[in-house]
């Protein structure tokens, strides 16, 4: 299953993507902002593809122009989410490689994922969260219509998260 936007193709991760994933995910500025440790080896990336990204709701983000992997987009269903969500809800998550920050890539991908989740999957409420110390991610959510719930969570299972508050955002089907 592929999803397209004006500039992006979202497609399932493949084991052959390990080198591209490592190139993005080894950057010490990327993973910790999203709650996971920087990848230390190609094997870390390969294992992530095999065990975390190998499902029907996590996609590699590729630039159409170059076919380069620049990030990841996906959702977590009830029971997989970092936050308590309903059975007909999902939590959306994304990250983009540092060379592609501030180019509207996450906003474009999240906007399309919102459409996919509401129209094609029939979810009723979409959730997102971001570390309070990562306001850029929160701005992406706000641009896409998410509202701050006022709730703060501590997701201790995320990388370096025990003392980092997470802001919870919500978008309901209109």
Beta strands, then each sheet from edge to edge (+ up, - down):
strand 1: 3-4
strand 2: 8-12
strand 3: 58-63
strand 4: 69-77
strand 5: 89-96
strand 6: 125-131
strand 7: 147-153
strand 8: 166-172
sheet 1: 1+ 2- 3+ 4- 5+ 6+ 8- 7+
end
